[in-house]
Amino acid sequence: MPRKRPSAAPPPVPPLFTTEETHPQIASMQAVAATEDWAAVAALLEELSPVDRDFALRYLSDVEGVEGLLERALEDDPRDPLLRTLLAERYVHIGWGIRSRYRAEHVSREQFAQFHDWLRRAEQILLEVCAEHPTFVLAWDVRLTTARGLELGHSEARRRYGRLASLDPHSYVAQKALLQQLCPKWSGSWEDAHGFATGCAESAPAGAPNGAVVALAHIEHWLELDPPEKERYMASAAVRDDLRRAAARSVRHPEHREDFHSVGAHNAFALAFLLGDHEEDAAVHLRVIGNRASGAPWDYVDDPVTYFSYFRDAVLAAG
Amino acid sequence: MSAQIDIAAQDTQEEVVAGGLAALASVDHIVSSSTVDGIPVLFAARASEQDGQRTAGLFFRVGSADETLATAGITHLVEHLALHGRQLAEGHHNGVTAEGYTLFHVHGTDEEVVAYLNGVCAALTDLPTSRMDVEKQILRTEAQRRAGGPFRPMRQWRYGAQTYGLAGYDELGIRRLSAEDVRAWAGERFTRDNAVLFVTGDALPAGLDLSLPSGARIPAPTASSALPQTPAFFQGEDGHVVLDAVVERSAGAIVLAQVAARALFRDLREVGGYSYTADGDYSRRDATHATFTLYADALPQQQGAVVGGMIDTLARLRLGVIEQAELDAVRAPLLTWLDSPDLAADLLPTYALDVLLGHPVKTPETSRAELEAVTVEDLRQVAEDVWAGALLQVPGRAGAEWAGMAVAPQRSAAAVEGIRYPRVDNPDVALVIGLAGVSLTTPEGAATVLFEDCQLLSARPDGARHLIGADGFSVAIEPTLHVGLNGPSIEQGVDARVPEHLVARLPARDPQEIPQPRPPTQDVGARAGIGGWIDRHLDLSVNLLRQVFLVVLALGVVVTLQTEFVGSALVVLLLVWGIVQGSVGIAWWLAARRRREVGAARR
């Protein structure tokens, strides 16, 4: 934990915490999705690079009522895999909203029943999309989330990830999803979680964002510990060196080219370093981030806005 | 005791036999037919058979599916009794009691084959029932040596405790069968009118004397059903995943079984490493339908992946994502088989069964044409039918609702009304004995056997009873476990309501096998009342205590101010303690709220 507690004074320049704010094109796409039709959304997506398009698609499920847009588009083309997958992802989003972010023991039976209902509707769409279009990566990716929510177990989650990885071995989004499954909170283990994260970082091409999975794994681990173990863990040389290795290979690598994933990856490293008081390491990432924070993983700390602002200002002022 | 035979719908036996043989007219260029002692005979030469050797098979249209639970094993017992004493110096013989037929099979010289067949028929006409006890014991021993396997539960769950479901149960009727029962069964089912013989060779061997009683051709039983909705799944033992469905017999289904077998092997074993064995099977069930099965074992820790993988593989097949090459790779060896020089001899058993079941006989040319005509679309259609009628067995606590499958019925629709006997160690569970039947009730539902549906009542001398209903649900009655349950209540409430022919009397149990109620536990958490409530809600309790202190403190302050009560020092003490407790309580509450969050982040 930081040596000094941040004050409660409002920060001078409010940081941006949502993807819509940090990635204006996402906000535009969501606005179009809320008011226009699929053709308009598709036109916007066409302007993005394939990597950015894949990133952007996932934010359609946040749009209130987007299921209507998708269902109308499906009337013209009922077998389209992308539309069906996006509709499934919207159902997953609705279901997860009902379940809420609380731990299982604080979720009611009724909430769980509705949650599972929505996820099953999604899963049955995705099952057929994956059968008809076995190389359609996005559908396999959303199935990682349904597998987790429906508690299909580790071997089934890994099987789906295996199918996905055979098509796209370095899908940062899919790796983040599987990492969740491998954590103890979803019946996994730290050995599995860290082992997977290390594998992601080491096998990814130089400059790819995947190294940030290592940072996320450490943050997940930090979250589960109690003080003083919590602070000791993140401050340890072993974790620090792990983070440095992963960062050097990914977003700090000379071959890294900024894309939609970069902000999230830098934020993961920044938070991980800060939690261990490695302020100089954090500074490198904070300089790149500037004002662009991210909801996850900063929402793992109390008062992320103040936390982020204080450290961004303090650390960057220090040099 | 036997299944209903719809005599009115039968042609005369001569017409039936003639009709059956007439069906062979289409294959008379490869298979010859005749009758021996009123039994239709098919024969065709096998070029590869050594001089003087031939193969023969005598089929009867009777099997386990024709039995009831109370007579389960009677066909097998007849088969054993008929084969008693059959010793061939050389040559090989065996008897097979299947679900829809019984087969007496032999390979040897003309003398050996004739002696065997003559002997079997003579024995069937006058069964050596003095051997009953010995053969019953042999059957019990054979049953114990047979591994249970994952396919038995599939039968029970699909068909219940009737017809094709009986293959999922032990031969529970054996014990109660008498010599009269067995002779009556043989006299009704092992008749010349309910038989077909095949023999390899250019002509029939001399000396056949197959006198059997006359009777009737008995059609295959109509399948029962214990599955109100499909696709459905149930939980079975760990280690394997099985899916089956009943489909119309077709070349497409035969091909699909092998296409699916190869696909499963590739997906589950070669690519994934989740299974060691992965296979598909097509087995004819009766004249018109076959059972289509997919099977995979699951290596430890891989059970979820095997379930998911099997469902995904079937999904791509039923959605038509099938390479032409997959079809061609399976079709080629099947076509090659149709070219073999001994095809006619190889087809004799199939044709014999077709005649026995009253099913049209297919020429090899027709089979070949049908096989060549199979398309990817045909395979997709069969796979779609498989999914529509599928029953899936998943290991352990896995489920398959996520794939759109219904839960196969785990509880009866309702419990009977009657006298209630709660369990000694758990008042939430009770046995109910009523006029209509018996139920075992729990908070989650009940298992019920209505007396009119009871297939078998097993009785132990210690008073225990076990009833099995037609739908496969069963109720165990253990007098030691229920309050107020005694001999007279069982005799009057249960025994008196089940006819004797459905009762199997089992021997006395080892006293250690008699279940005893569980002793009450010392579980603190199960404490009733305020004490237990506090244990379960420690957090809340402590916080409440803190609130109480604050209130007392406030009252104390008010009282002091109002009355200047002596002990203001005490009040100050209370004030300080109150503030400390209050702030600790608030901090604890905040931390608990914090702990509740997170853990469910998606991105």
Interface residues (C-beta under 8 A of the other chain):
Chain A: R58 V92 W96 R99 S100 R101 Y102 R103 A104 H106 L119 R120 E123 Q124 L127 E128 C130 A131 E132 P134 T145 T146 A147 L150 L152 G153 H154 S155 E156 A157 R158 R159 R160 G162 V173 K176 A177 Q180 K185 L223 G295 A296 P297 D299 Y300 D302
Chain B: G272 Y274 Q301 Q302 Q303 G304 A305 V306 V307 G308 G309 I311 D312 A315 R316 R318 L319 V321 A398 E401 W402 A403 G404 R594 R595 R596 E597 V598 G599 A600 A601 R602 R603
